[in-house]
Amino acid sequence: MPNKSGLNAEAIFFTGVKPKAVYKEKVHFVENLPMNSRLTLFKESNLQEGDYVVVGVNVFKVSLRIIKKHPVKKTFESGEYRLSWVDALANLPKIQTIVNENK
């Protein structure tokens, strides 16, 4: 089970349709290309299915969102997102421009 001390990557999130909100977060990331990569975020987020995530040089699309809550308190604990690989960042110039602007 990942925890806050095991954050191993920095991800850039693209949320919403228009305008896109772009932000960075430290996450726990498990890569298994091209399908079923997994990202765990320990902070509430408005990331939805269909949004894009950039981790390193790869672009992923959120395919499944699982929110975990404390069993008794019912408060937010973590968000797990299943990701499908889209393409390498170098092959997507529009997304690459947005990433470079937000570094």
N, CA, C and O atoms as a printed pandas DataFrame, in Angstrom:
     atom_number atom_name residue_name chain_id  residue_number  x_coord  y_coord  z_coord
0              1         N          MET        A               1    0.847   -1.183    0.000
1              2        CA          MET        A               1    0.000    0.000    0.000
2              3         C          MET        A               1    0.885    1.237    0.000
3              4         O          MET        A               1    1.691    1.405    0.915
4              5         N          PRO        A               2    0.762    2.111   -0.999
5              6        CA          PRO        A               2    1.561    3.328   -1.018
6              7         C          PRO        A               2    1.174    4.275    0.116
7              8         O          PRO        A               2    0.029    4.295    0.569
8              9         N          ASN        A               3    2.145    5.049    0.556
9             10        CA          ASN        A               3    1.855    6.046    1.581
10            11         C          ASN        A               3    2.562    7.350    1.214
11            12         O          ASN        A               3    3.282    7.410    0.218
12            13         N          LYS        A               4    2.356    8.389    2.017
13            14        CA          LYS        A               4    2.895    9.703    1.689
14            15         C          LYS        A               4    4.413    9.729    1.634
15            16         O          LYS        A               4    4.986   10.562    0.931
16            17         N          SER        A               5    5.074    8.840    2.357
17            18        CA          SER        A               5    6.532    8.818    2.327
18            19         C          SER        A               5    7.063    8.137    1.074
19            20         O          SER        A               5    8.259    8.226    0.797
20            21         N          GLY        A               6    6.206    7.456    0.305
21            22        CA          GLY        A               6    6.636    6.740   -0.886
22            23         C          GLY        A               6    6.363    7.473   -2.185
23            24         O          GLY        A               6    6.293    6.844   -3.240
24            25         N          LEU        A               7    6.208    8.803   -2.132
25            26        CA          LEU        A               7    5.942    9.565   -3.349
26            27         C          LEU        A               7    7.178    9.515   -4.234
27            28         O          LEU        A               7    8.268    9.894   -3.806
28            29         N          ASN        A               8    7.010    9.047   -5.466
29            30        CA          ASN        A               8    8.175    8.809   -6.299
30            31         C          ASN        A               8    8.178    9.548   -7.633
31            32         O          ASN        A               8    9.086    9.338   -8.437
32            33         N          ALA        A               9    7.196   10.402   -7.892
33            34        CA          ALA        A               9    7.149   11.082   -9.185
34            35         C          ALA        A               9    6.433   12.417   -9.062
35            36         O          ALA        A               9    5.667   12.653   -8.128
36            37         N          GLU        A              10    6.703   13.281  -10.029
37            38        CA          GLU        A              10    5.965   14.529  -10.128
38            39         C          GLU        A              10    5.093   14.436  -11.368
39            40         O          GLU        A              10    5.588   14.160  -12.460
40            41         N          ALA        A              11    3.798   14.665  -11.202
41            42        CA          ALA        A              11    2.859   14.560  -12.309
42            43         C          ALA        A              11    2.266   15.928  -12.600
43            44         O          ALA        A              11    2.077   16.743  -11.697
44            45         N          ILE        A              12    1.975   16.170  -13.869
45            46        CA          ILE        A              12    1.305   17.392  -14.292
46            47         C          ILE        A              12   -0.081   16.982  -14.768
47            48         O          ILE        A              12   -0.221   16.131  -15.646
48            49         N          PHE        A              13   -1.108   17.597  -14.178
49            50        CA          PHE        A              13   -2.493   17.238  -14.455
50            51         C          PHE        A              13   -3.150   18.282  -15.342
51            52         O          PHE        A              13   -2.935   19.481  -15.165
52            53         N          PHE        A              14   -3.949   17.827  -16.290
53            54        CA          PHE        A              14   -4.768   18.683  -17.142
54            55         C          PHE        A              14   -6.217   18.321  -16.836
55            56         O          PHE        A              14   -6.682   17.247  -17.217
56            57         N          THR        A              15   -6.931   19.208  -16.153
57            58        CA          THR        A              15   -8.297   18.897  -15.761
58            59         C          THR        A              15   -9.280   19.822  -16.452
59            60         O          THR        A              15   -8.935   20.935  -16.847
60            61         N          GLY        A              16  -10.503   19.350  -16.590
61            62        CA          GLY        A              16  -11.560   20.139  -17.192
62            63         C          GLY        A              16  -11.464   20.165  -18.708
63            64         O          GLY        A              16  -10.446   19.787  -19.289
64            65         N          VAL        A              17  -12.537   20.617  -19.335
65            66        CA          VAL        A              17  -12.565   20.683  -20.786
66            67         C          VAL        A              17  -12.032   22.025  -21.258
67            68         O          VAL        A              17  -11.004   22.070  -21.933
68            69         N          LYS        A              18  -12.694   23.100  -20.926
69            70        CA          LYS        A              18  -12.218   24.441  -21.281
70            71         C          LYS        A              18  -12.667   25.388  -20.198
71            72         O          LYS        A              18  -13.851   25.376  -19.864
72            73         N          PRO        A              19  -11.825   26.195  -19.635
73            74        CA          PRO        A              19  -10.373   26.183  -19.807
74            75         C          PRO        A              19   -9.754   25.058  -18.990
75            76         O          PRO        A              19  -10.301   24.637  -17.971
76            77         N          LYS        A              20   -8.647   24.595  -19.438
77            78        CA          LYS        A              20   -7.968   23.507  -18.725
78            79         C          LYS        A              20   -7.225   24.058  -17.514
79            80         O          LYS        A              20   -6.514   25.059  -17.608
80            81         N          ALA        A              21   -7.397   23.403  -16.399
81            82        CA          ALA        A              21   -6.615   23.734  -15.218
82            83         C          ALA        A              21   -5.382   22.842  -15.253
83            84         O          ALA        A              21   -5.490   21.629  -15.435
84            85         N          VAL        A              22   -4.221   23.441  -15.078
85            86        CA          VAL        A              22   -2.970   22.695  -15.123
86            87         C          VAL        A              22   -2.276   22.874  -13.782
87            88         O          VAL        A              22   -2.079   24.002  -13.330
88            89         N          TYR        A              23   -1.904   21.771  -13.144
89            90        CA          TYR        A              23   -1.181   21.873  -11.874
90            91         C          TYR        A              23   -0.279   20.662  -11.693
91            92         O          TYR        A              23   -0.464   19.627  -12.333
92            93         N          LYS        A              24    0.708   20.814  -10.800
93            94        CA          LYS        A              24    1.681   19.758  -10.511
94            95         C          LYS        A              24    1.453   19.226   -9.109
95            96         O          LYS        A              24    1.063   19.968   -8.207
96            97         N          GLU        A              25    1.696   17.946   -8.934
97            98        CA          GLU        A              25    1.610   17.307   -7.615
98            99         C          GLU        A              25    2.641   16.196   -7.526
99           100         O          GLU        A              25    3.000   15.591   -8.536
100          101         N          LYS        A              26    3.118   15.930   -6.315
101          102        CA          LYS        A              26    3.944   14.748   -6.066
102          103         C          LYS        A              26    2.986   13.586   -5.869
103          104         O          LYS        A              26    1.997   13.702   -5.145
104          105         N          VAL        A              27    3.285   12.446   -6.525
105          106        CA          VAL        A              27    2.383   11.304   -6.512
106          107         C          VAL        A              27    3.167   10.009   -6.341
107          108         O          VAL        A              27    4.391    9.980   -6.470
108          109         N          HIS        A              28    2.436    8.947   -6.049
109          110        CA          HIS        A              28    3.011    7.606   -6.089
110          111         C          HIS        A              28    2.588    7.021   -7.429
111          112         O          HIS        A              28    1.394    6.912   -7.708
112          113         N          PHE        A              29    3.559    6.640   -8.264
113          114        CA          PHE        A              29    3.279    6.214   -9.634
114          115         C          PHE        A              29    3.858    4.842   -9.889
115          116         O          PHE        A              29    5.025    4.588   -9.591
116          117         N          VAL        A              30    3.034    3.941  -10.450
117          118        CA          VAL        A              30    3.475    2.614  -10.846
118          119         C          VAL        A              30    3.209    2.496  -12.340
119          120         O          VAL        A              30    2.060    2.526  -12.781
120          121         N          GLU        A              31    4.289    2.362  -13.120
121          122        CA          GLU        A              31    4.148    2.334  -14.570
122          123         C          GLU        A              31    4.077    0.902  -15.082
123          124         O          GLU        A              31    4.884    0.045  -14.721
124          125         N          ASN        A              32    3.093    0.674  -15.926
125          126        CA          ASN        A              32    2.914   -0.623  -16.568
126          127         C          ASN        A              32    2.366   -0.349  -17.964
127          128         O          ASN        A              32    1.180   -0.553  -18.226
128          129         N          LEU        A              33    3.229    0.110  -18.849
129          130        CA          LEU        A              33    2.784    0.505  -20.179
130          131         C          LEU        A              33    2.315   -0.697  -20.967
131          132         O          LEU        A              33    2.839   -1.786  -20.732
132          133         N          PRO        A              34    1.375   -0.585  -21.878
133          134        CA          PRO        A              34    0.633    0.623  -22.203
134          135         C          PRO        A              34   -0.673    0.774  -21.426
135          136         O          PRO        A              34   -1.310    1.825  -21.497
136          137         N          MET        A              35   -1.081   -0.257  -20.686
137          138        CA          MET        A              35   -2.359   -0.175  -19.973
138          139         C          MET        A              35   -2.134   -0.363  -18.475
139          140         O          MET        A              35   -1.129   -0.925  -18.040
140          141         N          ASN        A              36   -3.091    0.120  -17.713
141          142        CA          ASN        A              36   -3.154   -0.137  -16.275
142          143         C          ASN        A              36   -2.000    0.433  -15.465
143          144         O          ASN        A              36   -1.642   -0.131  -14.431
144          145         N          SER        A              37   -1.409    1.536  -15.907
145          146        CA          SER        A              37   -0.500    2.236  -15.009
146          147         C          SER        A              37   -1.357    2.786  -13.881
147          148         O          SER        A              37   -2.560    2.987  -14.052
148          149         N          ARG        A              38   -0.748    3.030  -12.737
149          150        CA          ARG        A              38   -1.514    3.424  -11.562
150          151         C          ARG        A              38   -0.866    4.624  -10.901
151          152         O          ARG        A              38    0.357    4.688  -10.782
152          153         N          LEU        A              39   -1.676    5.566  -10.475
153          154        CA          LEU        A              39   -1.198    6.770   -9.829
154          155         C          LEU        A              39   -2.019    6.972   -8.559
155          156         O          LEU        A              39   -3.246    6.885   -8.597
156          157         N          THR        A              40   -1.356    7.239   -7.438
157          158        CA          THR        A              40   -2.060    7.487   -6.184
158          159         C          THR        A              40   -1.742    8.899   -5.721
159          160         O          THR        A              40   -0.580    9.299   -5.650
160          161         N          LEU        A              41   -2.782    9.639   -5.411
161          162        CA          LEU        A              41   -2.674   11.033   -4.992
162          163         C          LEU        A              41   -3.258   11.142   -3.590
163          164         O          LEU        A              41   -4.370   10.676   -3.342
164          165         N          PHE        A              42   -2.513   11.756   -2.671
165          166        CA          PHE        A              42   -2.954   11.840   -1.272
166          167         C          PHE        A              42   -3.550   13.201   -0.946
167          168         O          PHE        A              42   -3.459   13.678    0.185
168          169         N          LYS        A              43   -4.153   13.808   -1.936
169          170        CA          LYS        A              43   -4.747   15.126   -1.783
170          171         C          LYS        A              43   -6.006   15.140   -2.638
171          172         O          LYS        A              43   -6.009   14.578   -3.733
172          173         N          GLU        A              44   -7.067   15.767   -2.163
173          174        CA          GLU        A              44   -8.292   15.803   -2.951
174          175         C          GLU        A              44   -8.034   16.539   -4.257
175          176         O          GLU        A              44   -7.313   17.536   -4.290
176          177         N          SER        A              45   -8.624   16.042   -5.321
177          178        CA          SER        A              45   -8.382   16.582   -6.650
178          179         C          SER        A              45   -9.672   16.528   -7.453
179          180         O          SER        A              45  -10.547   15.703   -7.192
180          181         N          ASN        A              46   -9.775   17.419   -8.431
181          182        CA          ASN        A              46  -10.938   17.379   -9.317
182          183         C          ASN        A              46  -10.634   16.623  -10.604
183          184         O          ASN        A              46  -11.298   16.827  -11.620
184          185         N          LEU        A              47   -9.639   15.760  -10.562
185          186        CA          LEU        A              47   -9.261   14.936  -11.701
186          187         C          LEU        A              47  -10.369   13.925  -11.981
187          188         O          LEU        A              47  -10.820   13.224  -11.074
188          189         N          GLN        A              48  -10.803   13.851  -13.233
189          190        CA          GLN        A              48  -11.901   12.969  -13.630
190          191         C          GLN        A              48  -11.441   12.004  -14.716
191          192         O          GLN        A              48  -10.351   12.147  -15.271
192          193         N          GLU        A              49  -12.269   11.039  -15.004
193          194        CA          GLU        A              49  -11.979   10.119  -16.096
194          195         C          GLU        A              49  -11.947   10.906  -17.406
195          196         O          GLU        A              49  -12.820   11.735  -17.663
196          197         N          GLY        A              50  -10.938   10.640  -18.225
197          198        CA          GLY        A              50  -10.783   11.349  -19.496
198          199         C          GLY        A              50   -9.781   12.490  -19.438
199          200         O          GLY        A              50   -9.363   12.989  -20.483
200          201         N          ASP        A              51   -9.381   12.920  -18.233
201          202        CA          ASP        A              51   -8.375   13.973  -18.098
202          203         C          ASP        A              51   -6.995   13.403  -18.400
203          204         O          ASP        A              51   -6.782   12.192  -18.340
204          205         N          TYR        A              52   -6.068   14.288  -18.722
205          206        CA          TYR        A              52   -4.711   13.869  -19.068
206          207         C          TYR        A              52   -3.743   14.089  -17.911
207          208         O          TYR        A              52   -3.892   15.021  -17.120
208          209         N          VAL        A              53   -2.743   13.204  -17.832
209          210        CA          VAL        A              53   -1.695   13.286  -16.821
210          211         C          VAL        A              53   -0.362   13.075  -17.529
211          212         O          VAL        A              53   -0.212   12.147  -18.324
212          213         N          VAL        A              54    0.607   13.945  -17.233
213          214        CA          VAL        A              54    1.949   13.804  -17.787
214          215         C          VAL        A              54    2.868   13.394  -16.649
215          216         O          VAL        A              54    2.974   14.089  -15.638
216          217         N          VAL        A              55    3.534   12.255  -16.824
217          218        CA          VAL        A              55    4.521   11.786  -15.853
218          219         C          VAL        A              55    5.798   11.505  -16.625
219          220         O          VAL        A              55    5.838   10.616  -17.476
220          221         N          GLY        A              56    6.837   12.266  -16.322
221          222        CA          GLY        A              56    8.100   12.111  -17.051
222          223         C          GLY        A              56    7.916   12.501  -18.504
223          224         O          GLY        A              56    7.541   13.636  -18.799
224          225         N          VAL        A              57    8.175   11.574  -19.417
225          226        CA          VAL        A              57    8.067   11.872  -20.846
226          227         C          VAL        A              57    6.853   11.192  -21.483
227          228         O          VAL        A              57    6.749   11.148  -22.709
228          229         N          ASN        A              58    5.942   10.665  -20.678
229          230        CA          ASN        A              58    4.765    9.978  -21.198
230          231         C          ASN        A              58    3.478   10.707  -20.821
231          232         O          ASN        A              58    3.379   11.321  -19.758
232          233         N          VAL        A              59    2.495   10.622  -21.719
233          234        CA          VAL        A              59    1.185   11.218  -21.492
234          235         C          VAL        A              59    0.181   10.080  -21.310
235          236         O          VAL        A              59    0.139    9.138  -22.102
236          237         N          PHE        A              60   -0.619   10.186  -20.260
237          238        CA          PHE        A              60   -1.618    9.175  -19.940
238          239         C          PHE        A              60   -2.998    9.821  -19.873
239          240         O          PHE        A              60   -3.124   11.031  -19.682
240          241         N          LYS        A              61   -4.024    9.000  -20.033
241          242        CA          LYS        A              61   -5.400    9.440  -19.881
242          243         C          LYS        A              61   -5.997    8.650  -18.717
243          244         O          LYS        A              61   -5.796    7.440  -18.612
244          245         N          VAL        A              62   -6.726    9.337  -17.852
245          246        CA          VAL        A              62   -7.345    8.675  -16.705
246          247         C          VAL        A              62   -8.489    7.795  -17.209
247          248         O          VAL        A              62   -9.422    8.284  -17.846
248          249         N          SER        A              63   -8.409    6.491  -16.920
249          250        CA          SER        A              63   -9.457    5.576  -17.366
250          251         C          SER        A              63  -10.375    5.139  -16.229
251          252         O          SER        A              63  -11.499    4.703  -16.475
252          253         N          LEU        A              64   -9.909    5.251  -14.992
253          254        CA          LEU        A              64  -10.723    4.848  -13.851
254          255         C          LEU        A              64  -10.283    5.641  -12.624
255          256         O          LEU        A              64   -9.089    5.827  -12.389
256          257         N          ARG        A              65  -11.255    6.105  -11.850
257          258        CA          ARG        A              65  -10.987    6.902  -10.652
258          259         C          ARG        A              65  -11.569    6.172   -9.458
259          260         O          ARG        A              65  -12.759    5.858   -9.437
260          261         N          ILE        A              66  -10.729    5.899   -8.456
261          262        CA          ILE        A              66  -11.169    5.201   -7.251
262          263         C          ILE        A              66  -10.805    6.073   -6.054
263          264         O          ILE        A              66   -9.624    6.319   -5.806
264          265         N          ILE        A              67  -11.791    6.536   -5.320
265          266        CA          ILE        A              67  -11.553    7.361   -4.139
266          267         C          ILE        A              67  -11.658    6.468   -2.912
267          268         O          ILE        A              67  -12.648    5.758   -2.730
268          269         N          LYS        A              68  -10.629    6.511   -2.075
269          270        CA          LYS        A              68  -10.637    5.712   -0.845
270          271         C          LYS        A              68  -10.906    6.638    0.336
271          272         O          LYS        A              68  -10.286    7.693    0.476
272          273         N          LYS        A              69  -11.838    6.221    1.174
273          274        CA          LYS        A              69  -12.183    7.001    2.360
274          275         C          LYS        A              69  -11.914    6.171    3.601
275          276         O          LYS        A              69  -11.936    4.940    3.568
276          277         N          HIS        A              70  -11.660    6.872    4.697
277          278        CA          HIS        A              70  -11.438    6.205    5.973
278          279         C          HIS        A              70  -12.690    5.405    6.324
279          280         O          HIS        A              70  -13.798    5.929    6.211
280          281         N          PRO        A              71  -12.539    4.145    6.748
281          282        CA          PRO        A              71  -13.717    3.294    6.982
282          283         C          PRO        A              71  -14.658    3.795    8.078
283          284         O          PRO        A              71  -15.860    3.537    8.017
284          285         N          VAL        A              72  -14.139    4.502    9.072
285          286        CA          VAL        A              72  -14.993    4.967   10.167
286          287         C          VAL        A              72  -15.317    6.450   10.019
287          288         O          VAL        A              72  -16.481    6.846   10.089
288          289         N          LYS        A              73  -14.292    7.264    9.816
289          290        CA          LYS        A              73  -14.483    8.713    9.750
290          291         C          LYS        A              73  -15.130    9.172    8.443
291          292         O          LYS        A              73  -15.712   10.255    8.388
292          293         N          LYS        A              74  -15.032    8.355    7.389
293          294        CA          LYS        A              74  -15.559    8.665    6.063
294          295         C          LYS        A              74  -14.931    9.915    5.460
295          296         O          LYS        A              74  -15.568   10.622    4.679
296          297         N          THR        A              75  -13.686   10.185    5.823
297          298        CA          THR        A              75  -12.967   11.325    5.258
298          299         C          THR        A              75  -12.031   10.836    4.159
299          300         O          THR        A              75  -11.662    9.662    4.118
300          301         N          PHE        A              76  -11.659   11.737    3.283
301          302        CA          PHE        A              76  -10.792   11.407    2.151
302          303         C          PHE        A              76   -9.436   10.909    2.635
303          304         O          PHE        A              76   -8.819   11.536    3.496
304          305         N          GLU        A              77   -8.964    9.788    2.088
305          306        CA          GLU        A              77   -7.630    9.265    2.394
306          307         C          GLU        A              77   -6.724    9.353    1.180
307          308         O          GLU        A              77   -5.608    9.865    1.265
308          309         N          SER        A              78   -7.210    8.848    0.042
309          310        CA          SER        A              78   -6.395    8.894   -1.164
310          311         C          SER        A              78   -7.264    8.686   -2.390
311          312         O          SER        A              78   -8.377    8.165   -2.318
312          313         N          GLY        A              79   -6.715    9.110   -3.516
313          314        CA          GLY        A              79   -7.376    8.879   -4.794
314          315         C          GLY        A              79   -6.467    8.028   -5.645
315          316         O          GLY        A              79   -5.302    8.373   -5.846
316          317         N          GLU        A              80   -6.978    6.925   -6.146
317          318        CA          GLU        A              80   -6.189    6.078   -7.037
318          319         C          GLU        A              80   -6.769    6.210   -8.432
319          320         O          GLU        A              80   -7.983    6.139   -8.628
320          321         N          TYR        A              81   -5.892    6.402   -9.386
321          322        CA          TYR        A              81   -6.314    6.600  -10.759
322          323         C          TYR        A              81   -5.632    5.573  -11.649
323          324         O          TYR        A              81   -4.409    5.432  -11.609
324          325         N          ARG        A              82   -6.406    4.857  -12.449
325          326        CA          ARG        A              82   -5.856    3.925  -13.432
326          327         C          ARG        A              82   -5.653    4.718  -14.714
327          328         O          ARG        A              82   -6.526    5.479  -15.132
328          329         N          LEU        A              83   -4.499    4.533  -15.329
329          330        CA          LEU        A              83   -4.125    5.333  -16.489
330          331         C          LEU        A              83   -3.888    4.466  -17.712
331          332         O          LEU        A              83   -3.363    3.357  -17.614
332          333         N          SER        A              84   -4.280    4.984  -18.858
333          334        CA          SER        A              84   -3.977    4.350  -20.140
334          335         C          SER        A              84   -2.981    5.239  -20.870
335          336         O          SER        A              84   -3.154    6.456  -20.938
336          337         N          TRP        A              85   -1.944    4.628  -21.410
337          338        CA          TRP        A              85   -0.906    5.389  -22.098
338          339         C          TRP        A              85   -1.458    5.961  -23.389
339          340         O          TRP        A              85   -2.123    5.255  -24.147
340          341         N          VAL        A              86   -1.187    7.252  -23.654
341          342        CA          VAL        A              86   -1.636    7.901  -24.887
342          343         C          VAL        A              86   -0.493    7.928  -25.885
343          344         O          VAL        A              86   -0.599    7.368  -26.976
344          345         N          ASP        A              87    0.613    8.587  -25.507
345          346        CA          ASP        A              87    1.769    8.697  -26.400
346          347         C          ASP        A              87    2.910    9.340  -25.628
347          348         O          ASP        A              87    2.750    9.764  -24.483
348          349         N          ALA        A              88    4.059    9.402  -26.276
349          350        CA          ALA        A              88    5.197   10.111  -25.687
350          351         C          ALA        A              88    4.936   11.608  -25.780
351          352         O          ALA        A              88    4.311   12.072  -26.733
352          353         N          LEU        A              89    5.406   12.353  -24.809
353          354        CA          LEU        A              89    5.194   13.795  -24.765
354          355         C          LEU        A              89    5.750   14.479  -26.013
355          356         O          LEU        A              89    5.157   15.443  -26.498
356          357         N          ALA        A              90    6.870   14.003  -26.537
357          358        CA          ALA        A              90    7.494   14.610  -27.719
358          359         C          ALA        A              90    6.602   14.518  -28.953
359          360         O          ALA        A              90    6.752   15.320  -29.875
360          361         N          ASN        A              91    5.686   13.569  -28.991
361          362        CA          ASN        A              91    4.798   13.401  -30.146
362          363         C          ASN        A              91    3.504   14.196  -30.038
363          364         O          ASN        A              91    2.679   14.159  -30.951
364          365         N          LEU        A              92    3.315   14.914  -28.935
365          366        CA          LEU        A              92    2.100   15.703  -28.722
366          367         C          LEU        A              92    2.490   17.166  -28.479
367          368         O          LEU        A              92    2.589   17.594  -27.329
368          369         N          PRO        A              93    2.714   17.937  -29.556
369          370        CA          PRO        A              93    3.253   19.292  -29.398
370          371         C          PRO        A              93    2.368   20.252  -28.603
371          372         O          PRO        A              93    2.894   21.115  -27.901
372          373         N          LYS        A              94    1.038   20.131  -28.691
373          374        CA          LYS        A              94    0.158   21.040  -27.938
374          375         C          LYS        A              94    0.329   20.823  -26.432
375          376         O          LYS        A              94    0.444   21.781  -25.668
376          377         N          ILE        A              95    0.343   19.566  -26.022
377          378        CA          ILE        A              95    0.510   19.266  -24.596
378          379         C          ILE        A              95    1.916   19.636  -24.143
379          380         O          ILE        A              95    2.098   20.129  -23.030
380          381         N          GLN        A              96    2.912   19.404  -24.996
381          382        CA          GLN        A              96    4.294   19.738  -24.650
382          383         C          GLN        A              96    4.450   21.239  -24.426
383          384         O          GLN        A              96    5.174   21.650  -23.519
384          385         N          THR        A              97    3.782   22.067  -25.236
385          386        CA          THR        A              97    3.830   23.524  -25.065
386          387         C          THR        A              97    3.240   23.920  -23.710
387          388         O          THR        A              97    3.819   24.750  -23.008
388          389         N          ILE        A              98    2.105   23.342  -23.334
389          390        CA          ILE        A              98    1.473   23.663  -22.054
390          391         C          ILE        A              98    2.349   23.233  -20.890
391          392         O          ILE        A              98    2.463   23.953  -19.899
392          393         N          VAL        A              99    2.970   22.060  -21.003
393          394        CA          VAL        A              99    3.867   21.574  -19.940
394          395         C          VAL        A              99    5.039   22.526  -19.780
395          396         O          VAL        A              99    5.391   22.880  -18.654
396          397         N          ASN        A             100    5.653   22.950  -20.882
397          398        CA          ASN        A             100    6.803   23.860  -20.821
398          399         C          ASN        A             100    6.417   25.206  -20.219
399          400         O          ASN        A             100    7.234   25.822  -19.534
400          401         N          GLU        A             101    5.207   25.675  -20.454
401          402        CA          GLU        A             101    4.751   26.946  -19.878
402          403         C          GLU        A             101    4.541   26.846  -18.374
403          404         O          GLU        A             101    4.658   27.847  -17.668
404          405         N          ASN        A             102    4.231   25.656  -17.877
405          406        CA          ASN        A             102    3.911   25.479  -16.463
406          407         C          ASN        A             102    5.045   24.870  -15.646
407          408         O          ASN        A             102    4.809   24.412  -14.528
408          409         N          LYS        A             103    6.252   24.851  -16.164
409          410        CA          LYS        A             103    7.383   24.299  -15.393
410          411         C          LYS        A             103    7.905   25.325  -14.437
411          412         O          LYS        A             103    8.854   25.055  -13.699
